Amino acid sequence: MPSQVVIRNRSGYRKPLDIYTLVEDDLAFGVHDSSWRLKEGELAEGRVVIYNPEHIGRGIEVMWNDSLNRDVRLTLPLPCTIHDMDVLYRVTSRIMAYWDADSFRQDGNVFNLEVIDALKKSFIDYCIRALRETRDALPGQDTQVLICVKNPVYLSVDQLVEFGEDQDMEGFSVLLHQLQERDLYYGSPMIYRQGTGDLFGVYAIVADTDTILPYVPHTAPMTVDPVTGEPLKCDTYVASLTSLAHKKRLAAISYSDFLKEIDVGSMERYDNAHFILKGLSEDEIIRIAQAGHPDPLED
């Protein structure tokens, strides 16, 4: 369960918040797209992510609109990193100073800034316990998906349990930062519905782009079918091979055929479900497109 902080405006007049009051010069912000990929520096009504770019973890969320002048809600996902906790209370103290508030409400209890260190300690203890008990929380599963700042991260249950048993919150924080600090494109399929009603997902493969791709294709976490309301599942996954030089799609082949062409077993592992495809050259894109694989979407 996430933790939520609510701060109310106690000043004598209604001063709307500005995002830069919250982030100042040490934090950053952005919004997630439908695949939980961060659009850095963008602001929109609804959930906005605030994070420390020097320690990228899961960040915190603020429910944002341009006329926030009565109260504001901040959400801390759990388990989180020690630096995410620091971001939460940095932002809390800045809003309190802006609105002349001397207290904040967290998970139904009222606190002031003097108890922040004790609150951090309690969250560290909670996160250590949650990591240690990951296997019990996910019986029969070997992977836990965490919605993080830059993109979803799929971590081994055994690895998370080890962090918890070793009480290694710093190691957990370092791992999440290392996975997200690199300049990589997170590949997530665009979902389409065929005339038959079947769903198919398309991964765009573009030359000269280092891309995070799955060993087994899947939809983004928590994606639901708008027709049924059930978790969304695709019947077919396709790799769309696109040439920037020719400014067009060269071919569509099955995702499984694409994996065979790139020798996925030799690729660098990203997390428990993904690998890193080093940017293919235009010539390599053309070679794969002309290899004779059938288009799985053609009758």
C-alpha positions as CSV (number, residue, x, y, z in Angstrom):
1,M,0.0,0.0,0.0
2,P,1.3,3.5,-0.8
3,S,1.6,6.2,1.8
4,Q,-0.2,9.5,1.3
5,V,0.7,13.0,2.7
6,V,-1.9,15.8,2.6
7,I,-0.9,19.4,3.2
8,R,-3.5,22.1,3.7
9,N,-3.1,25.8,2.9
10,R,-2.9,27.7,6.3
11,S,-1.9,31.1,4.8
12,G,-4.3,34.0,4.9
13,Y,-4.9,33.9,1.2
14,R,-5.0,31.3,-1.5
15,K,-1.6,31.0,-3.2
16,P,-1.7,28.5,-6.0
17,L,1.3,26.1,-6.1
18,D,3.8,26.3,-8.8
19,I,5.7,23.1,-9.7
20,Y,9.0,24.9,-9.4
21,T,8.2,25.6,-5.7
22,L,8.1,21.9,-5.2
23,V,11.2,20.8,-7.2
24,E,13.5,23.9,-6.9
25,D,16.9,23.2,-8.5
26,D,17.6,19.8,-7.0
27,L,14.5,17.7,-8.1
28,A,12.9,16.9,-11.5
29,F,9.4,16.1,-12.7
30,G,7.5,14.6,-15.5
31,V,4.4,12.5,-16.4
32,H,4.0,8.9,-17.3
33,D,2.5,7.8,-20.6
34,S,0.1,4.8,-20.9
35,S,3.1,2.4,-20.8
36,W,4.5,4.0,-17.6
37,R,7.4,5.7,-19.5
38,L,8.4,9.1,-18.2
39,K,8.0,12.2,-20.3
40,E,10.6,14.3,-18.6
41,G,9.8,17.9,-17.8
42,E,6.2,17.7,-18.9
43,L,3.3,18.8,-16.7
44,A,-0.3,17.8,-17.0
45,E,-3.4,17.6,-14.8
46,G,-3.5,14.4,-12.8
47,R,-0.5,12.4,-11.6
48,V,2.9,14.1,-11.9
49,V,6.1,12.3,-10.8
50,I,8.7,14.1,-8.8
51,Y,12.1,12.6,-8.3
52,N,15.8,13.1,-7.5
53,P,17.8,12.8,-10.8
54,E,20.9,11.9,-8.9
55,H,19.1,8.9,-7.2
56,I,16.4,7.7,-9.6
57,G,14.0,5.3,-7.8
58,R,10.3,5.2,-7.8
59,G,9.8,8.9,-7.1
60,I,6.7,10.4,-5.5
61,E,3.4,11.4,-7.2
62,V,1.5,14.7,-6.8
63,M,-2.1,15.0,-7.9
64,W,-1.7,18.2,-9.9
65,N,-3.7,20.9,-11.4
66,D,-3.0,24.6,-12.2
67,S,-5.1,25.9,-9.4
68,L,-3.9,24.0,-6.3
69,N,-4.5,26.5,-3.6
70,R,-6.4,24.7,-0.8
71,D,-4.6,21.3,-0.3
72,V,-2.3,19.0,-2.1
73,R,-1.8,15.2,-2.0
74,L,1.6,13.5,-2.3
75,T,1.9,9.7,-2.7
76,L,4.9,7.6,-1.8
77,P,4.9,4.1,-3.4
78,L,6.0,1.2,-1.2
79,P,8.4,-0.4,-1.1
80,C,10.6,2.6,-2.2
81,T,14.1,3.7,-2.0
82,I,15.6,5.8,0.9
83,H,16.0,8.7,-1.6
84,D,12.3,8.6,-2.5
85,M,11.5,9.1,1.2
86,D,13.8,12.1,1.2
87,V,12.0,13.5,-1.9
88,L,8.7,13.1,-0.1
89,Y,9.7,15.1,2.9
90,R,11.7,17.7,1.0
91,V,8.6,18.5,-1.1
92,T,6.4,18.4,2.0
93,S,8.5,21.0,3.8
94,R,8.6,23.3,0.8
95,I,4.8,23.2,0.4
96,M,4.4,23.8,4.2
97,A,6.7,26.8,4.0
98,Y,4.9,28.2,1.0
99,W,1.5,27.8,2.6
100,D,2.5,28.7,6.2
101,A,1.4,25.2,7.4
102,D,2.9,23.9,10.7
103,S,1.7,20.3,10.2
104,F,0.8,17.7,7.6
105,R,-1.4,14.6,7.6
106,Q,0.1,11.3,6.7
107,D,-2.0,8.1,6.5
108,G,-4.6,9.6,8.8
109,N,-2.2,11.0,11.4
110,V,-1.0,14.5,12.0
111,F,2.7,15.3,12.2
112,N,5.1,18.2,12.1
113,L,8.6,18.5,10.5
114,E,10.3,17.6,13.8
115,V,9.4,13.9,13.5
116,I,10.5,13.4,9.9
117,D,13.6,11.4,10.8
118,A,11.4,9.0,12.9
119,L,9.0,8.7,10.0
120,K,11.8,7.8,7.6
121,K,13.0,5.2,10.0
122,S,9.6,3.6,10.2
123,F,9.3,3.5,6.4
124,I,12.8,2.0,6.1
125,D,11.7,-0.8,8.5
126,Y,8.5,-1.3,6.5
127,C,10.4,-1.5,3.2
128,I,12.9,-4.0,4.5
129,R,10.1,-6.2,5.8
130,A,8.2,-5.8,2.5
131,L,11.3,-6.8,0.5
132,R,12.0,-9.7,2.8
133,E,8.4,-11.0,2.4
134,T,8.2,-10.6,-1.4
135,R,8.1,-14.4,-1.9
136,D,5.2,-14.7,0.5
137,A,3.3,-11.9,-1.2
138,L,3.8,-13.4,-4.7
139,P,3.4,-17.2,-4.2
140,G,4.6,-19.1,-7.2
141,Q,6.0,-16.1,-9.0
142,D,9.6,-15.3,-9.8
143,T,9.3,-11.7,-10.8
144,Q,8.0,-8.5,-9.2
145,V,7.1,-5.5,-11.3
146,L,7.8,-2.1,-9.9
147,I,6.5,1.1,-11.5
148,C,9.5,3.3,-11.3
149,V,10.3,6.9,-12.4
150,K,11.6,6.3,-15.9
151,N,9.8,3.0,-16.7
152,P,8.6,-0.3,-15.2
153,V,11.3,-2.5,-13.7
154,Y,10.9,-6.3,-13.4
155,L,13.0,-7.6,-10.6
156,S,13.7,-11.1,-9.4
157,V,11.8,-12.1,-6.3
158,D,14.9,-13.8,-5.0
159,Q,16.9,-10.6,-5.4
160,L,14.3,-8.5,-3.6
161,V,14.1,-11.0,-0.8
162,E,17.9,-10.9,-0.5
163,F,17.8,-7.1,-0.2
164,G,15.3,-7.4,2.6
165,E,17.2,-10.2,4.4
166,D,20.4,-8.2,4.2
167,Q,18.6,-5.0,5.2
168,D,20.3,-3.5,2.2
169,M,18.2,-0.5,1.3
170,E,21.2,1.3,-0.2
171,G,21.8,-1.6,-2.5
172,F,18.1,-1.6,-3.6
173,S,18.4,2.2,-4.2
174,V,21.6,1.9,-6.2
175,L,20.1,-0.9,-8.4
176,L,17.0,1.1,-9.3
177,H,19.1,4.2,-10.1
178,Q,21.6,2.2,-12.3
179,L,18.7,0.7,-14.3
180,Q,17.2,4.0,-15.0
181,E,20.1,6.4,-15.5
182,R,21.1,5.1,-18.9
183,D,19.9,6.7,-22.1
184,L,17.7,3.8,-23.4
185,Y,14.4,3.7,-25.1
186,Y,11.9,1.5,-23.3
187,G,10.1,-0.5,-25.9
188,S,6.4,-1.1,-25.2
189,P,3.9,-2.3,-27.8
190,M,1.2,-0.2,-29.4
191,I,-2.0,-2.2,-29.1
192,Y,-4.5,-2.5,-32.0
193,R,-7.7,-4.5,-32.6
194,Q,-8.2,-6.5,-35.7
195,G,-11.5,-6.7,-37.5
196,T,-12.0,-10.1,-35.9
197,G,-11.8,-8.5,-32.5
198,D,-8.4,-10.0,-31.7
199,L,-5.7,-7.8,-30.2
200,F,-2.2,-7.4,-31.5
201,G,0.8,-5.5,-30.2
202,V,3.4,-3.8,-32.3
203,Y,7.0,-3.1,-31.2
204,A,8.6,-0.3,-33.3
205,I,12.2,-1.2,-34.2
206,V,14.1,1.8,-35.4
207,A,17.8,2.0,-36.4
208,D,20.5,3.4,-34.2
209,T,18.3,3.3,-31.1
210,D,19.4,1.4,-28.0
211,T,16.2,-0.2,-26.8
212,I,14.9,-2.2,-23.8
213,L,12.9,-5.1,-25.2
214,P,11.2,-8.1,-23.5
215,Y,12.3,-11.7,-23.8
216,V,8.6,-12.6,-23.9
217,P,6.4,-9.8,-25.3
218,H,3.7,-8.4,-23.0
219,T,1.5,-5.4,-22.5
220,A,2.3,-2.6,-20.0
221,P,1.5,-3.4,-16.4
222,M,-2.1,-2.8,-15.2
223,T,-3.3,-2.4,-18.8
224,V,-7.0,-3.3,-19.2
225,D,-9.1,-4.1,-22.2
226,P,-11.5,-1.1,-22.7
227,V,-14.1,-3.5,-24.0
228,T,-14.1,-6.2,-21.3
229,G,-12.4,-4.3,-18.4
230,E,-10.2,-7.4,-17.9
231,P,-6.4,-7.4,-17.9
232,L,-5.4,-6.8,-21.5
233,K,-3.8,-9.7,-23.4
234,C,-2.7,-9.7,-27.0
235,D,-3.1,-12.7,-29.4
236,T,-0.1,-11.6,-31.6
237,Y,3.0,-9.6,-31.2
238,V,4.8,-8.0,-34.2
239,A,8.1,-6.2,-34.7
240,S,7.7,-3.3,-37.1
241,L,11.0,-2.6,-38.8
242,T,11.3,1.1,-39.7
243,S,14.0,2.9,-41.7
244,L,14.6,6.5,-40.7
245,A,16.7,7.0,-43.8
246,H,13.8,5.8,-46.1
247,K,11.2,7.3,-43.7
248,K,8.9,4.3,-43.9
249,R,8.2,0.9,-42.4
250,L,10.1,-1.8,-44.3
251,A,8.3,-4.9,-42.9
252,A,6.3,-6.4,-40.1
253,I,7.4,-9.8,-38.8
254,S,6.4,-11.8,-35.8
255,Y,8.2,-10.8,-32.6
256,S,9.5,-14.4,-32.2
257,D,11.1,-14.2,-35.7
258,F,12.7,-10.9,-34.8
259,L,14.3,-12.4,-31.7
260,K,15.8,-15.2,-33.8
261,E,17.3,-12.7,-36.2
262,I,19.1,-10.6,-33.5
263,D,20.4,-13.6,-31.5
264,V,18.7,-12.5,-28.3
265,G,20.8,-14.9,-26.2
266,S,23.9,-12.7,-26.7
267,M,22.2,-9.5,-25.7
268,E,22.9,-7.6,-22.4
269,R,20.3,-8.4,-19.7
270,Y,18.4,-5.3,-18.4
271,D,16.2,-6.8,-15.7
272,N,14.4,-10.1,-15.0
273,A,12.2,-9.8,-18.1
274,H,14.1,-7.6,-20.6
275,F,17.3,-7.2,-22.5
276,I,19.1,-4.3,-24.2
277,L,19.1,-4.2,-28.0
278,K,22.0,-2.1,-29.1
279,G,21.0,0.2,-31.9
280,L,20.7,-1.8,-35.2
281,S,22.2,-0.2,-38.3
282,E,20.1,0.8,-41.2
283,D,21.7,-2.1,-43.2
284,E,20.8,-4.6,-40.4
285,I,17.2,-3.3,-40.3
286,I,17.0,-3.8,-44.1
287,R,18.6,-7.3,-43.9
288,I,16.0,-8.5,-41.4
289,A,13.2,-6.9,-43.4
290,Q,14.3,-8.7,-46.5
291,A,14.9,-12.1,-44.8
292,G,11.5,-13.5,-46.0
293,H,9.6,-13.7,-42.7
294,P,5.9,-13.7,-43.2
295,D,3.8,-10.8,-42.0
296,P,1.6,-12.3,-39.2
297,L,-1.1,-9.8,-39.8
298,E,-1.7,-10.7,-43.4
299,D,-4.4,-13.3,-44.1
